[in-house]
Amino acid sequence: MKTLLLETAERAARYLEEIANRRVAPLPADVARLEALAGPLPEVPSDPSEVLALLDDFGSPATVASAGGRYFGFVIGGSLPAALAANWMAGAWDQNAAMQIMSPVAAKLEEIVLAWMVDLLGLPPGSGAGFVTGTTMANFTALAAARTTLLQRAGWNAEEDGLFGAPPIHVVVGDEVHVSLLKALSMLGLGRSRVTRVPVDAQGRMRPEALPALDERTLVCVQAGNVNTGAFDEAGEICARAHAAGSWVHVDGAFGYWAAVSPRYAPLLAGAGAADSWAIDCHKWLNVPYDSAVAIVRRPEYVQAAMAMSAAYLTPGAGREPWHFAPEASRRARGVELWAAMRSLGRSGLAELVERNCRQATLFADRLRAAGFTVLNDVVLNQVLVSFGSENDTLRVIADVQKDGTCWCGGTRWHGQAAMRISVSSWATTDEDVERSLAAMIRIARRGSQD
Ligand SMILES: Cc1ncc(COP(=O)(O)O)c(C=O)c1O
């Protein structure tokens, strides 16, 4: 076992060393070589070290180098050194984080990181939380708590009686709501289309004056960090109006909520701490390995009411039982990496990470503007949308940037126009990475079609 793990550490370290200079998207030939991993299931056991060698030799070249500093697609962080190392430790521990009795360390670390997160992000002390895979499930978990609580207040028990014949819940979202929140609503039986969509401004922010009538059976979903522009809904004003009517406010803060760790960017979240629940990703800007997010709910009993289960053989201990706060029972110990990431960076390190990435996003925007291209959004955080001219020009640049391999950016549509999206979310991104990527983008945009 020891030899195998040391060999694997060597291979992983080499992979991460080489990533600084390798192309970001894998070559099609390397993807084609993945066939070497296929074939019929072996009839007999193989040597574990040979298995690892196959995985590294054929798997590593076909990875996308998102752990490096020049990946700007979607919103994808890397893995902080301490978080990656903790992930290996957690792999060795192989703990089931469902119950205290199954893993005292996993249960304790969840308690510790929840207290740290609540403090760092300016959320109510004593909040409850479920540790889940990503913001899709964090939205699901928090919205389940909202559904249960609003229906309980109306005298209905959703867990026992389902939604057949239940008093209707009115769901309000901004027109720029993230699709994952709509998916969460659909999984909860609240419906993707049965929502009121509130018109948004030019940056994608919900216009508070356009909110519909709210009441004690309304669930208002606010967004902190638009996936295209990075813009924030005006949470303070929305919370004040919603709470005056007895409504529940949920904040989808997937990546944007990490702005709270920086004194400079925290004002974007003014008033968001007054909400009732929050979905926050950790595999994005906290830079822990996939997969990891947290659903935080102001009152622990609200999320517990939606998520708890019991059986004779499952013996609850005293205090917080992790499985009462998340959809799953058995699951991996995500608190381990969260603890290591926060413990290693500390408050100032986290603020530096967010501020550096935001500064780098501004650098991208300034340089691309100076080179004659159009930045389509107000760069308030870490997201930049760029047009390189006509629809075809922009689509051509995106495709050629991806092919070139220096960096990787995806595409989107913003106000009916094609745009390249740049998301700066990684601890590993240096200013040199930004300069190298800018040089490639500008060279590609100026040279016209390769074909
Ligand atoms: C605002 C917002 N909500 C939700 C999600 C979904 O997150 P996940 O992919 O972790 O489920 C994203 C992903 O980018 C997002 O930006």
The ligand as an SDF file (V2000), in Angstrom:
LIG
                    3D

 16 16  0  0  0  0  0  0  0  0999 V2000
  -25.4370   31.2490   -9.6990 C   0  0  0  0  0  0  0  0  0  0  0  0
  -25.2170   29.7710   -9.8270 C   0  0  0  0  0  0  0  0  0  0  0  0
  -26.0670   28.9260   -9.2430 N   0  0  0  0  0  0  0  0  0  0  0  0
  -25.9100   27.5930   -9.3210 C   0  0  0  0  0  0  0  0  0  0  0  0
  -24.8630   27.0330  -10.0150 C   0  0  0  0  0  0  0  0  0  0  0  0
  -24.7530   25.5350  -10.1040 C   0  0  0  0  0  0  0  0  0  0  0  0
  -23.6940   25.0520   -9.3460 O   0  0  0  0  0  0  0  0  0  0  0  0
  -23.2200   23.5170   -9.3570 P   0  0  0  0  0  0  0  0  0  0  0  0
  -22.7030   23.2670  -10.7450 O   0  0  0  0  0  0  0  0  0  0  0  0
  -22.1660   23.4710   -8.3140 O   0  0  0  0  0  0  0  0  0  0  0  0
  -24.3900   22.6540   -9.0490 O   0  0  0  0  0  0  0  0  0  0  0  0
  -23.9450   27.8740  -10.6330 C   0  0  0  0  0  0  0  0  0  0  0  0
  -22.8240   27.3170  -11.4060 C   0  0  0  0  0  0  0  0  0  0  0  0
  -22.0460   28.0280  -12.0250 O   0  0  0  0  0  0  0  0  0  0  0  0
  -24.1180   29.2750  -10.5270 C   0  0  0  0  0  0  0  0  0  0  0  0
  -23.2400   30.1260  -11.0880 O   0  0  0  0  0  0  0  0  0  0  0  0
  1  2  1  0
  2  3  1  0
  2 15  2  0
  3  4  2  0
  4  5  1  0
  5  6  1  0
  5 12  2  0
  6  7  1  0
  7  8  1  0
  8  9  2  0
  8 10  1  0
  8 11  1  0
 12 13  1  0
 12 15  1  0
 13 14  2  0
 15 16  1  0
M  END
$$$$
